[in-house]
Amino acid sequence: MKVELQTIGSLLRAVAEEMGAVLVRSAFSANIKERRDCSTALFDERGRMIAQAEHIPVHLGAMPAAVAAVMQHGPAFGEVWALNDPYAGGTHLPDITLVSRTAAGFAVTRAHHADVGGREPGSMPADSRTLDEEGVVIPPTRLDEEVMSKLIALMRNPEERRGDLRAQLAAHRLAEQRVAELCARRGHDVVVAAMDDLFAYSERRMRAGIAALPDGRFEAHDVLEAIGGDLEVHATVSLAGDAVAIDFTGTSAQHDGNLNCPLSVARSACFYVVRVLVDPDLPASGGAFAPVTVTAPEGCLVNARPPAAVAAGNVETSSRIVDVVMRAFGEAIDVPAQGQGTMNNVTLGNDRFTYYETIGGGQGACPNADGPSGVHVAMSNTLSTPVEALELQYPLRVERYALRLGSGGEGRHRGGDGVIRELRVLEDCRLSIISERRSHAPQGERGGEAGTQGRNSLNGEPLPAKVTRDLRAGDVVTIETPGGGGHGR
């Protein structure tokens, strides 16, 4: 690459990273300021992703759909547009996306808000059946103070919501300023041309990496543990020349629960797998996704139609898509064993507070190394909420937080261990758990053994993988997360 192109690419990525820093440092909720459940990126004038911060894969891969949805409304410079509708560019309702114009395209932020209304505190009910049960649905909407006030009035803890939205707005103001400065220093036409070149460079590198893989058609399937029975995710990966096609024909139809997801989330999971297997050091831009085609029958679990509920689809179904597509690639090349395959979503709250966290677990072993323990992997990539921050801000106490020793699968290389997270509630509230791998353990690879499946309990009594119920002050919720699979005999 030319020196100037590398320089401009680095500057654009620095802007995306600085946007993320502003958002995290300005946020009010622990979910954003501590766990960093947010993502930032820059797009060109054609709505193509050019630079992103190293944030949440499930957010970033689905962002182009949000930008495309806003572009249909002809956004003007100085306007900020908001959306969370999964069927109009969003992922699930707690993820609120803001889009604004810059001097050379668009700036985008996406953050998981600790509540967006709905029938359960935290807006992540385990048993929702329609989208309206999960919170306020925001189609692409021009955001101003009046609109913001109307929206947050429908949510719990409105001042915390206002603070987090203003943190996102601060990131957008920063992006507008930095991109304008870059264009003034380098020239608008030079920056726009560099964006084209960066997109094309990522595409060339990805195509070269795919071309080095063996051609063929490879299939895999796995299940999701829905309330009432398992649902199948089936993927066919077709490698031909310098392109890859991933098709989900054979996947279960959308169901009467919330494990459904829009196609944008399925695409995001597929993009993640292809990138980490083919060229993990590739500069992140939409060009890396261009050689990848993702299709799924309309009305199936991974290409759901409204008004299907989607709260768990973004977090759990995306994780299973990663497992299935990775396993299909494993028919052609060496891949890691399955990791925990779940985000272990825990939501606690009442009318006074809402708290949401995901919990790390064991990652699958690689062909040449043990899997890491107690990490957020695949589509998550968040941090853990520090015990001190959690106990200071919420009526919760962490009784135990430890590695779940021995939960990783045996093998030539051992899978990583899960964790044990034990929370005592100090006032009456509601609990929702959305988790996976409680009945079906993460599988090993090349003869490695499976990791230990996860387990949930309340005051020592078992809880199902997905549950919503009342808690009383003093109750203790324990989450034991899965270990990763082992690799090799």
N, C-alpha and C positions, 0 to 999 in steps of 0.2 A: 504493500500500500504506500501511496505517497505520504511524505512527512506531513504536509498540510492536512491531508484527509485524516490521518491518524490523530493529529492535534485537534481538529474540529470534532471528531468522534469522541475523543476523551473529554472535551469541553461539554458536549451534549450529555454524556453520561454523568459528568460532574453536576450538571444542573438537575438531572433526575435524582441523583443522590442527595443533593442539597434540599430539594423539595421534600424528600422523605424525612430529612433531619428536622426541617421546620415543622412538618406535620407532627412528628413524634414528640418534639419538645414543647409544642404548643397545646397538645391534646389534654383533655380533662380525664377521660376514662382510663382505667388501668389497662383495658384491652388494647388500646392504641399506644399509650405512652410507655407501658411496661412490656406487654407482649409483642408490640409492634405489628399488630394485625392490620396492616395497611400496605399500599403499593403506589408507586408513582412512575410516570413515564411521559415521554415526549413523542408526538406524532408529527408527520409532515402535512403539507397542505392537501394531500390526497387521502389523508386518513390512515396512513401506514405507520406502524410503530417503528421508530428509529432508534430510540434509546430508552432504557429502563433501569431503575435501581434494582439491586439484588434483593427483592422482596418476596412476595407470595406467588408461587407459580400458578395457582388456580385463579388468582386475580388477573395476572398479567396476560396470560394466554387468551383470556376472554375479553380483554379490554377493547380490541378492535371492533367488536360488535357494538359496544357502547358508543364509540366515536362515530361509527356509521349511522347509528340511530339518531344521534344529535345532529349530524351533518344534514340529515333530511329536512331539518327545520331552519337551515340557513343561519347559524349562530353568528352574531356580529362581534367585532372586537370590543372588549370591555364587558361582555355578557358572560355569565357562568350558568351552565345548565346542569341540572341534577337528575339522576334516575336511579332506580333500583329494581324496576320491573324485569324479572327474568326472561320474559317473552318480548322484551324491547331493549336488549343490550345488557341486562343485568345478570347476576348469578343467583343469589338468594337475597331476601329482603334486607337483612341486616347490613349487607354490603352496599353502601351508598356511594355512587360514582359521581364525581364532578368533572365537567369538561369545559375548557375555555380556550379561546383563540390566543395564539402568540404571534409574534412578527413573522414566524416561519412555519406555522402549523397550529398544533393544539397541545395543550398540557392536560394531563389526566391524573386524578387521584381517586383511589378506591379505598375505603376504610370500613371495617366491620364495627358497627355501632352496637353498644351493649343493650339497646332496646330500640325497636321501631314500632311499638304498639302491638296489636294482636291480643289473643286471649291469654297468653302466658307471659310472665315477666321474662325479659331476655329475648323474646321473639324466636325461640328455638324449641317449640313444642315437639315432643317425641311422637305424638299421635295425630298431628294435623292432617286434614284430608283435602283442604282447598287453600288456595293462596291467601284469601282474605283472613283466614284464621291466624296467619303467621305475622301479620303486621300491615302497615300502611304501604300501599303500592304506589310508587312514583313513576309514571311514564316520563319521557324526556320533558323537562319543565324548566323554564327560565327561572333562576333562583335570585330573589331579592329579599329584603328584610321582611316584607309582608308575607311572601310565600313561605319563608323559613319559619316565621312565627306560627302560621297556620299548620304547617307540617309537624313541628315539634309539639304543638298542643295536643296532637293525637298520640304522642309517645310518652312513656314514663320518664321521670327525671329530666324534664324539658331543658333545664339549664345546663345539665351535662351534655345533652344532645346539641344544644346551641354552641357550647364551647368546642365540641369536637368538629362541628361543621365549620366554625370560624377558623379552626386550625387548618382544615382543608383549604379554606379560602386563602389563608395566609400563604400556603404552599403555591397556590395559583398566582398570587400577586408576585411572589418571588420568581416564578418561572417566566412570567411576562417580562419582568425587569431583566433577568439574565439573558433571555433569548434576544431581547431588543439590544442589549449591550453587545452581544456576540455579532449580531447583524451589523451594528454600527462600526465595530472594529474590523470585521473581516469582509463585510459587504453582503447584502441580502442575497444576491444571486449566487455568490460563492457558497454561502451556507446551504441554500436550497439544493445546489448542485452536489454538495458534499452529502446531503441527506440521501439523494438518489444513489450516489456511489456506495454509501455505507449499506443501504438496503441490498444493492446488487452484490456487494462483496460477501455479505452473510449468506445470500442465496448460493453464490458460487461455491463457497466453502462447504455448505451443507450438501449440495448436489455431489460434490467430489467425495464427501464422506459416505453418502448413500451408495454411490457407484462402486465403492470398494466392498460393499456387502454382497453376499451371494444372492442372486435372483431366486425368486420362488414365492410360494404361497404357504403361509404358516398360520395355524389356528390355535386358539386357547379359549378356555372358559373358566368361570368361577361364579360364586354366588354371593348375594347380599342377604343378610339376616333380617328380613322384614317382619313386622308384627303380623303373625298369621301364617308365615311360611317363607321359604327361601325364594329369591328371584335370581334369574340367571343373567350374567353378562357374558356375551360371546363376541369375540373379535377375530377378524381375518386380516392379516397383514400381508400385502402383496408388494414385493420388492421387484422393481423392473428398471434397469438402467440407473438413472440418477433421481428417481422419484419413488415415493412410497404411498400406497393407498391403504387406508384402514377402514374396514367396514364392520358395522355392528349388527348385521342381519343375523337373526337367531337369538337376539337379546329379548328378554321378557317385555311384554307390553307395559306401558305406564300403569301404575297401580293406585290403589285407593289410600295410599299413605304419602309420605314425603321424601322417599328416596328417588323421586324423579329429578331429572335435571334437563336444562335446555341444551341444545347441540353445542353452544358456545363453550359450555363447561367440559363436554366430552372432547372437543377440539383442544382445549387448554391442556387436559391430561395427556392427550396424544402428543402434542407438541413437546411437552416436558420429557416424555420417554424418548422420543427421537433425538432430542438435543443431548440428553445425558449419555445416550448410547453411541451416538455418531460423532459428536464434536462438543464436549462439555465446555471447552475453553472458547467457543465461538462468541464473538461480540453479539450481545443479545439485541436482535432487531427482528422486525416482521419478515425480513428476507429469509431468515432461517426456517420460517414456517411455510414459505412458498412451495417447496417441493412436496409438501405433505397434504394429502387429500383425505378428509374424514367424512364418512357418510353413515347414516343410520335411518332406518325406516321411521317415517312420521308416526308419532303416537307410541313409540317404544320408550323404555325406561330412560334412555340417554338422549332422546329427542322428543321430549314430552310436549303436549299441547295444553294451553290454558283451559280451565283454571287449576290444573294439577298443582298440589303442594310440592315444594322443592327445598324445604329447610335443610334436609339431610343430604340432598343430592349433591350440593356444592361441596360438602365436606367428606361424606362417606362414599357416595357413588364415584366421585372423582378419584378417590383413593383406590377403589376396586378396579376402575378402568386402567389405572397405572399398573396394577398387579397383572391384569389380563393381557394388556398389550406387551408388557415386559416379558411375560411368559411366552407369548407368541414369537417374539424376537428370539427367545431362548432356543427355539427350534433351529435357528440359523447361526447364532453366535453365542458366546458365553455372556451370561447376564447374572446379576446378583440374585441370591435367594430372596423370597418375599420378606418385606419388612412388616411392621405391625399392621399395616393396611387399614388404619382407622385414626381419627383425630381425637377420639375419646372426649366428645363434647360434653361439658358440664355447665349447666346454667342454674343459678340460684337467684331468687329475688322476690320482692313483694312491691307494694306501692311506694316504698321508701327507697329501695336500692335494687339494682340489677347487676349481677356479676356473671361473666362468661369466661371460660377458659377451655383450651384444648390441652391435652396432656401427652407428653412424649412417650416413646416406647423403644423397643429394640428394632434395629435395622437389620436387614438380611446380610449374611456374610457374602463377600465378594470372591471371585475365583482365586484371589491372591491375598486376602486379608480377612480378619474377623470383622463382624459387623459392629458398629458403635452402639453403645447402650444409652438409654434414657434421652433420646433425641427426637425432635420434631423433624419428620422426614417427608419426602415426596411433595405432595401438594400443599403442605402446611408451611414449614420454614419459619414459624414464629419462635419467640422465646417463651420461657416459662415465667409466670408471674412471680416475682420475688415474694417470699413469705412475709417479709417486713412490710412491703407495700400493700399486700392483700389484707393483712391484719390491721393495718393503720386505717385503711379506707372503708372496710366492710365489716359487718357483724359476723365474722367468720374467724375460725382459728385452725391453723394447720397442725394437726396432731402428729402426723408422720409424713415424711417425704423421703423416700429411699429407693435404691435400686431393688428390683425384684430378682434377686440373685438366682441363677440357674434356670431362668425362663427362656434363654436363648437356645436354639436348636443345636445339637451336637453335629460335628462334621469335621472334615479336614481343617476347615475354618469355621469357627463357631459363630452363631448368630448373636446379636446384641441382646442384652437383658432389658426387660421392661422396667417400669417403676411402680411404686405404691404411693398413692396420694390419698391422704385421709383428712377430711375436712369436718370440723364440728361447727354447726350453725348456732349462733347465739341469740337468734330471735326467730319466731315463726316465719316461714317463707315457703315458696314453691321450688321444687326440684324438677329439672328435666335432664335426662341423660340420653344422648344419641351416640351409640358406640357400635362397633363391629368386632369380628373375630372373637366372639364369645362362644360360638358353637363350632366354628371351622377355623382351625389354627393356621397361621402363616406357614406355607410349605417351604421345605428345603429345595435345593437345586443340586443336580448331578449326584444324587445319593445322600445328600445331607438330610438330617432329621428336621421335622417341623418344630417351630417355636411353640411355647406354651400359650394357649388361648387366654384371653383376658377374662376378668371377673369383676362384677359390681356387687356391692352390698350396702345395706342400711342397718346400722346397729348390729352387724354381724349376720343379718339374714340376707340371702341372695336376692338380687334384683335382676330383671331381664336386661337385655342389651339396649332396649329402648323403653323408657319409662318416664311418666310425668306424675308427680304426687305431692301431697302436702308434707311438710316437715314441721316438727315442733322444736323449740329452743332446746339445745342439748343433744339433738340427734347427730349421729356421725355417719357420713357418707364415705365409703372406701372404694377407690378405683384402682384395680390392679391391671396394668396395661400389658398387652401381648409382647412376647419376645420375638425376635427375628429368626428366620429359618437358617439352618446351617448349610454350608456348601462343600460338596465332595464327601466321599466315604471316609 
